[in-house]
Amino acid sequence: MEVYIGVITKLLGEEDGKDPDLYQVEVDIPERGKGFKAFPLRGEVDEPRVGDIVVLRELDPEYHSYYLYEKLKENKFIGIRARGKKIKITKDEIEIGVYKDDDIWYDMNIADEEPTLNCFASIRITNEGEVIIKANKLTLNGETINIKGGTLKLGSRAKAIPSAKGGPFWCGGPVAPKAGTPNISGNTLQVGK
């Protein structure tokens, strides 16, 4: 068995008749050749990207037909990035997030922990017990949702939406109406930016 350092030059996917989730790639090995097909070791969970530097194990030194690769860890990122999603673990928090389709979310072997990039939707849980949710839409389903204590704080542009059936949120102005005036209420809050 021979061991080499190589660079991923192509991701083999559906257009090549391959399953992109198998992480099959083509690599160039300096002073050896170009376009060698390589397969990941089972523990490889971070999606391969063109330009990644990998360690290659050649299992067929006679015909050069089978290589296994393993990505090098060249930065502080700990977690999984695949299919535009990530699970990132740091000393202070864990984050599960989704990147936009056009984001360059991989690190291209830079020493930085992660490029200046934020997920457009994410959940972060900190060591202090804080849960931060960033989303375009948040839906909670269930028969009962209990919030025990605490404060629900909304932005200054938040307002209740009136409903024919009413609800727990008062839809009036900043001044209370005269006694006996029917209240207008709803069960939906609209939060402005």
Secondary structure as GFF3:
##gff-version 3
##sequence-region A 1 193
A	DSSP	beta_strand	2	11	.	.	.	ID=ss1
A	DSSP	three_ten_helix	14	16	.	.	.	ID=ss2
A	DSSP	three_ten_helix	20	22	.	.	.	ID=ss3
A	DSSP	beta_strand	25	29	.	.	.	ID=ss4
A	DSSP	beta_strand	33	40	.	.	.	ID=ss5
A	DSSP	beta_strand	53	58	.	.	.	ID=ss6
A	DSSP	beta_strand	67	71	.	.	.	ID=ss7
A	DSSP	beta_strand	79	82	.	.	.	ID=ss8
A	DSSP	beta_strand	85	89	.	.	.	ID=ss9
A	DSSP	beta_strand	93	98	.	.	.	ID=ss10
A	DSSP	beta_strand	121	126	.	.	.	ID=ss11
A	DSSP	beta_strand	131	134	.	.	.	ID=ss12
A	DSSP	beta_strand	159	161	.	.	.	ID=ss13
A	DSSP	beta_strand	169	170	.	.	.	ID=ss14
A	DSSP	beta_strand	185	186	.	.	.	ID=ss15
A	DSSP	beta_strand	188	190	.	.	.	ID=ss16
###
